[in-house]
């Protein structure tokens, strides 16, 4: 279809326009007429929830290039928002009936209640009055425990904001995703920002008749598929896009000639069937539904080339795949992009649309030959069945690897100009079909990184934190009440994509404790939203690293391995179908325990391990030769998972073959003494109810029992006990007092901070546990030797996970300690 081609049934458009204009005249004549009058610019003001409706559009952040700077490139993102006046119209029934009649629904399904409701819902955005000269405050919780506030606006005459903002870059990495919110609004108005680095693949995809049935060649088809029918994906395209996501892990841009009025409609469609990405839509046609059809046919080539140039400015080093169809000017637009940026565009795929009438001319071979005149034949391909492209996806992946290798090999030739690079890349690209054929038919070629048959969906089930309406770090007064944060369950959360040195794990179980919830702000500084909780897990490897400069050679773990581990608290956890991990966060699951028990071990066992061998300064190899008996106090040892794991480690002949440590344990119930003595062989047990009585004196008890001070205190009781453990009657000079349950007193005693200095050389710290795959391997060996075991308090399905976390948080707030609750995922 040529760019100036007129719709085939203009009378329908004229009649729709007439109906819409009549409706606006009848419902709001004064406001409608006033829009044509010359008037002074309105005073800039803040949008508010009572008077306005706001849309925030998901976006993709890029790294701005700063010439001559040695600092990391800053992250920037284009914020797009729309502000409307809240509609005062009460009844759309007359307009709906007219539109249904005009596009031929009357007597068929035009009287169906559900259909008429759908028409009204989708018509509404075309009838809203936009709000110009309005500002908004956008708050973005960042991973470094800081909330960034941006003022965006004012809106233009169309009620649209298009503004570049910069994000603090120190804690943001490629592939991260954060959510921003309108500040001070009780209802959630948010957008997602995905951070995409400069390298890798990028897909520019059309929507209408490329991935969604729209029938853009006829006016009634456009209106019917837009306002009446449920959106339907083109057969085979969701599978193809899932294949692209799995093999190339691209950044996605959906570039459509549809007007912005359809953003919620198209956003929902893409998130249902395809990989989420940034939608780029036309910012014209507000207030006029008749312009909808024109947007599909007028100046589409110029529009798409212009928007794609903007994407090129953001990601000039990415490799780009363009996907479109034959109904509009996609072939001509993508060919023009290739001629401008031949090193940027790697492939162009055009769907030949045969299921829509009036396209004989557009589907002629001569049309494609003319459109792609000057574009190498291996770059573009016309297809009818998406299955035809399955092989081409693998070819793109392999040619990308070859091109990358050639870039690295030619880096030494920079001084002689770019001719060596250009020739190498051009040769690689032009011969990639032959290379692909050779690789595909070579008996020596095998994938050492990923099981090709493994199917990973683009969305998954997940629990995630929804933040409060305002951040506590923001001191500016608010005009709206604060809405508390909570954990929510989402069945269509975006599946994470591992980077080149990461594993993708299909989660079996994830676990949490009351202590972990209580210490969430300390262990988990990340406030990027969405933020998936539960970092202690067990699962199956489904994808392995493709390259890892830190660990040369094949991946340590292979597809199908069952592992357990602790994900770093700066990243999303495992309360989801899938989690991304690094090699140093996981170990093979012990074979003698269940997945549920395995999930309960990494967090408390690593905390206890690091208390001994990191914070107390002990070395496992030296401990084996230690002839002097180590003396340790473990507080609240029965009701704390860390305490229980510490006792098991301290009674291990594998760790202490020469002489087991002398251990004193406190418990908060008198009936726990026999258990501790019989189960763990504890030398001394003290009854210490929590909270401690005012007259409780740990130092006096040590003196009365004539016990020598200990080398190490592992506190699992909290502030009162932690403070008393610093008595010189309890801890030796130059000893170590560490706590696993309360960071406040330890922070006050930080020898490098502003708090109370250490006394008698005592090392005093909160144990901020860190993932450690090597330590976890040694713990797994102890598990298989029946020295260490986990404790499962309860097991619940992920669908009830939000309720269980809420109950756990309430228990943590009420003072409950220990107890590992397990979420069953797969």
Secondary structure, 3 states (H helix, E strand, C coil): CCCCCCCCCHHHHHHHHHHHHHHHHHHHHHHHHHCCCCCCCCCCEECCCCCEEEEECCEEEEECCCCCCCCCCCEEEEEEEEEEECCCCCCCHHHHHHHHHHCCCCCCCCCCHHHHHHHHHHHHHHHCCECCCEEEEEEEECCCCCEEEEEECCCCCCCEEEEEEEECCCCCCCCCEEEEEECCCCCCCEEEEEECCCCCEEEEECCECCCECCCCCCHHHHHHHHHCCCCCECCCHHHHHHHHHHHHCCEEEEEEEEEHHHHHHHHHHHHHHCCCCEEEEECCCCCCCCHHHHHCCCCHHHHHHHHHHHHHHHCCCCEEEEEEECCCCHHHHHHHHHHHCCCCEEEEEEECCCCCCCCCCCCCHHHHHHHCCCCCCCCEEEECCHHHHHHHHHHHHHHHHHHHHHHHHHHHHHHHCCHHHHHHHHHHHHCHHHHHHHHHCCCCCCCCCCCCCCCCCCEEEEEEEECCCCCCCCCCCCCCCCCCCEEEEEEEEECCCCCCCCEEEEEEEEEEEHHHHHCHHHHCCCCCCCECCCCEEEEEEEECCCCCCCCCCCCCCCCCCEEEEECCCCCCCCCECEEEECHHHEEECCCCCCHHHHHCCHHHHHHHHHHHHHHCCCCHHHHHCCCCCCEEEECCCCCCHHHHHHHHHHCCCCCCCCCCCEEEEEECCHHHHHHHHHHHCCCEEEECCCCCCCCCCHHHHHHHCCCCCEEEEEECCCHHHHHHCCCCCCEEEEEEEEECCCHHHHHHCCCCCCCCCCCCCCEEEECCCCCCHHHHHHHHHHHHCCCCCCCCCEEEEHHHHHHHHHHHHHHHHCCCCCCEEEEECC
